[in-house]
Amino acid sequence: MKELLDYLARALVDHPDDVQIEMIEGERSVILQLRVHPDDIGKVIGKQGRIAQALRTLVKAAATKQGKNAIVEILD
């Protein structure tokens, strides 16, 4: 899940070296905190949050295969 989010986020942004993902894992859930360069926040969120929602959907699908629930937080 972390690798998937990392790959997708780096493909979207202009500053791929500034992408950081912190993973907080519980028994049945995982929280992925995504941090990007301040100039790239809009690219990761997208118009009306569509790209952010697509990222969350993909990561959640990958987590479901592993029997977990995933939450993606986009932080600045």
N, C-alpha and C positions, 0 to 999 in steps of 0.2 A: 504494500500500500504506500509506504513512504517513498519507495523508488518510483512508483507510478506517478505520484504527485510531483516529485522532483523533476522527472522527465517532462511532464506536461507544463509545469511552471517555467522551466528553463526554455522551452520552445516558444513560450508566449512573450517573454520579457526582452528588453534591450540590454539589461545588465544581468546575465545569467550567473555571474560569479557571486552576486549578492543574494541569491536565493538561499534561504535557510529554512529547514523544517525540523521542528521539535516534536517528538512523538511521546505522548503520555498514555501509557497502556494500563488498563484495568483488567478485570477478569473477563468481562464480556464486551467491553467497549474500548475504543482507541480514539484519542483526540490528537489531531494533527494540526499544529500551529504553523502556518505558512507566513514567512516574512520575506518581503521583496524590497528592492530599492524604492524610495518614495516616488520617483518618477514613473515607476512601473505599476503602481497600485491600480490605476485606472484600467490598464491592460488586463490585469488578472481578474478584476471585478466585471468589466465589460458593461455594455449598455444595459441599464435596468437590471444588472446583476446576472445576466444570462451566462456569461463565461464562468463565473463563480458557481452558479447552480450546476452547470455541466461538470465542472471539476468535482463538486460534491457528489453528484450522481455516479460518476465513474469510480471514485474512491469507495463509495458505499457499496457498489456492486462487487468490487474486489474484496472488500471486507466480509460481505455476506458469504462469499465462497469459503472463507476461513471460519465462518460461524461467529463473526463479531459484528459490532455496530461501529461505524466510523463517523466522526464529526470533524469537519474541516473548518478551521478558524483562520481568517485572513487578518493578520495584524500589521500595523505600520510601525 
